[in-house]
Amino acid sequence: MQQIKQTADYTIFQKKSGRYAVKAKNKQWVHAAEKTQILLAEALITQARPKPAAEPAAEGEAAES
């Protein structure tokens, strides 16, 4: 793993696969939502935007025809 950034609270590593790992200052790995928030704050990842929902009225009319 390659060390990308080190702060007072955590250290960010990049794995050979391109994914990121975050280790807290207490030497414990950070997981889930906390890890995502750290990587978003450092601009290393982007959050996927949800697809717009299809309009149910338009689908209902097409199904009746």
Backbone hydrogen bonds, N-H to C=O, Kabsch-Sander energy under -0.5 kcal/mol:
donor,donor_aa,acceptor,acceptor_aa,energy
2,Q,14,Q,-2.5
4,I,12,I,-2.9
5,K,12,I,-1.3
7,T,10,Y,-3.1
11,T,23,K,-2.5
12,I,5,K,-3.3
13,F,21,A,-3.2
14,Q,2,Q,-2.8
15,K,19,R,-3.1
18,G,15,K,-1.7
21,A,13,F,-2.4
22,V,30,V,-0.5
23,K,11,T,-2.7
24,A,28,Q,-3.1
25,K,9,D,-1.8
27,K,24,A,-1.7
30,V,22,V,-3.2
34,E,31,H,-0.8
35,K,31,H,-1.0
36,T,32,A,-2.2
37,Q,33,A,-2.4
38,I,34,E,-1.9
39,L,35,K,-2.4
40,L,36,T,-2.3
41,A,37,Q,-2.2
42,E,38,I,-1.7
43,A,40,L,-1.2
44,L,39,L,-2.4
45,I,39,L,-1.0
59,E,55,E,-1.4
60,G,56,P,-2.2
61,E,57,A,-1.7
62,A,58,A,-1.5
63,A,59,E,-1.9
64,E,60,G,-1.4
65,S,61,E,-1.1
